[in-house]
Amino acid sequence: MIFAGFKPLRSACLVALVLAPALSGCAIFDRRWPEAGGGGYGEYMELTNPRAQALDERLAGFVARDAKRFAAAELDEASMLFVRIKRELAAEHPEDAEINMDRLDELADRMEKRLIKARK
């Protein structure tokens, strides 16, 4: 046999034969990946948790009330925290999501106070 003296080469060839079809499968399926930093499955999954839905509506209300102008840092932090919550719910980690929803509630209350103060 030609490869009898080349055990490492034979092993490398076998690995390549096994991995090539597996890696080519990534290119075969037409899957649209989000832009870099644009999220993944958790960000696009439909929310079924009622508390998360309420928080989503509350954040949308802040944006409508010009929170980008009066509470920009808090709105940015709240948005990132909400993405984390969605990822935790998608990964089926409800306990972690509940903890972060509590944190988001506190942050939303602070934003509410800041917006009320800015409107006076």
N, C-alpha and C positions, 0 to 999 in steps of 0.2 A: 504494500500500500504506500502511496506517495507521502501521505501525511503522518506516517507512523513515527517519524523522528521529530515531528513538530506538534507536540501535544498542545502548547499554548495557542498555536495558530488554529488547530482543529477546534479548540474550545471557543476561540473568538468567532470562528465561522458559524458554529452552532448557535452561539448567542445572537449573532447577526441574523441568522435565519429565523430565530424565534421572535426577535424584537422588530424586525422590519415590517411584518404584517400588522403588528400591534400599533406601531407608530404611524403607519400609513393610514390606519383607520381614522386617525385624527383629521387627516386631510380629506378623506372621502366624504364624511358627513358635512353637509352644508349647515353649519351651526354659526349663528351670528353672535360673536362675542362682543361685549360692551367695550367702548373705548377705554383706554387706560385710565384707571381711577373712576370709572363710571359704574362700578358695581357688578353684581352678579345675580344669581338666582334669588337670594334673599331680598334684594332691592325690588325685584319685579314680581315677586309672589303676591298674590291677592291676600290682603289682611282678613283674617277671620276672627281674630281676637277683638272683642268689643271695646276693651279699654284702649288697645292700640289704635283702633279706628277713631275713637274719640280724641286721642292725642294728635293723630294726623289732622283731624278737622281743626283742632285748636291751633296747631302750628300754621295751618293754611289761613286761619283767621288773623294770626299775628302778621303774616305777610301782607294780607289785605289791609291791615291797619298801619302799614308803613313801619313795621318793626325793623326793616333793613336800615332805616334812617336813625331810629331812636334807640334801638337795642341790637345793633349789628353783631356784636361779639356773642351775646347770649343766643341770638337766633342761629348763628353759625354753630355754636356748641350744641344747641338743641337739635339741629338738623343732623349732625354727626351722631349724636346719641340715639336719635330715632332710627338711623340706618343700622346702628348696632342692635337695637331692639328688633328690627325686622329680620336681621340675620339670625339672632338668637331664636326667634320664633320659627324661622324656616329650618333651623337645625334641631328643632324640638328640644329647646332648653328653656322651658317656661319659667323656671325659678329665677334664672339669670335675667330673663326679660322682665319679670315682675320687679326685680330690684332696680333695674335701669328705668322702668316706667315710673317708679317712685321718685327717682332722681330727676327724671324729665318733668314730673309734676311740680317738684320744687322749683326747678329752673323756669318753668312756664309761669308759676306764680310771681317770681321775681320779674320776669319780663312784663307781666300784666301790670305790676306796680310801676315799673319804669315807663310804660306807655301811658298810663293814667297821669303820671307826674308830668310827662312831656306835653300832654294835651292841655294842661292848665295854663 
